[in-house]
């Protein structure tokens, strides 16, 4: 089973068909080759093995991220 954490697009690299995303404070460049629709700054996406798989709604993404932060906080205490 794969658990994908919502990631926010923070930079677009059209010449490479890639974007840089931020996931809970960690930034990395991932491929957007599989996306049929264009991505924009501040879009939320789900990633699998280094590829953007789809865009997700901002409200849903923020709710998911809040739950992940809650889980991490409980694991640290």
DAQUI-V686347 format. One record per residue. N is the residue number from 1. SS is DSSP state (H for helix, E for strand, L for the rest). OMEGA is omega in whole degrees, 0 to 359 (none if undefined). NEAR is the number of other ideal C-beta (glycine too) atoms within 10 Angstrom. Layout:
BEGIN
n=N ss=SS omega=OMEGA near=NEAR
n=N ss=SS omega=OMEGA near=NEAR
END
This chain:
BEGIN
n=1 ss=L omega=179 near=2
n=2 ss=L omega=178 near=8
n=3 ss=L omega=183 near=5
n=4 ss=L omega=179 near=14
n=5 ss=L omega=179 near=13
n=6 ss=L omega=180 near=21
n=7 ss=E omega=182 near=25
n=8 ss=E omega=178 near=20
n=9 ss=E omega=181 near=20
n=10 ss=E omega=175 near=13
n=11 ss=E omega=180 near=12
n=12 ss=E omega=180 near=17
n=13 ss=E omega=186 near=13
n=14 ss=H omega=180 near=10
n=15 ss=H omega=180 near=6
n=16 ss=H omega=189 near=11
n=17 ss=L omega=182 near=13
n=18 ss=E omega=174 near=19
n=19 ss=E omega=170 near=26
n=20 ss=E omega=180 near=15
n=21 ss=E omega=175 near=23
n=22 ss=E omega=181 near=13
n=23 ss=E omega=179 near=17
n=24 ss=L omega=176 near=12
n=25 ss=L omega=181 near=5
n=26 ss=E omega=179 near=9
n=27 ss=E omega=175 near=12
n=28 ss=E omega=179 near=12
n=29 ss=E omega=180 near=13
n=30 ss=E omega=182 near=21
n=31 ss=E omega=173 near=16
n=32 ss=L omega=181 near=21
n=33 ss=L omega=185 near=11
n=34 ss=L omega=182 near=11
n=35 ss=L omega=177 near=17
n=36 ss=L omega=178 near=5
n=37 ss=L omega=181 near=9
n=38 ss=L omega=177 near=10
n=39 ss=L omega=180 near=17
n=40 ss=L omega=176 near=10
n=41 ss=L omega=178 near=10
n=42 ss=L omega=171 near=9
n=43 ss=L omega=172 near=21
n=44 ss=E omega=184 near=20
n=45 ss=E omega=171 near=23
n=46 ss=E omega=185 near=17
n=47 ss=E omega=174 near=20
n=48 ss=E omega=181 near=12
n=49 ss=L omega=174 near=8
n=50 ss=L omega=179 near=11
n=51 ss=E omega=172 near=15
n=52 ss=E omega=181 near=23
n=53 ss=E omega=178 near=15
n=54 ss=E omega=173 near=14
n=55 ss=E omega=176 near=17
n=56 ss=E omega=181 near=16
n=57 ss=L omega=182 near=10
n=58 ss=H omega=181 near=13
n=59 ss=H omega=178 near=9
n=60 ss=H omega=180 near=11
n=61 ss=H omega=181 near=19
n=62 ss=H omega=177 near=13
n=63 ss=H omega=178 near=12
n=64 ss=H omega=180 near=16
n=65 ss=H omega=178 near=17
n=66 ss=H omega=178 near=10
n=67 ss=H omega=178 near=10
n=68 ss=H omega=179 near=15
n=69 ss=H omega=178 near=11
n=70 ss=H omega=178 near=10
n=71 ss=H omega=180 near=10
n=72 ss=H omega=179 near=11
n=73 ss=H omega=181 near=9
n=74 ss=H omega=179 near=8
n=75 ss=H omega=182 near=7
n=76 ss=H omega=182 near=6
n=77 ss=L omega=none near=5
END
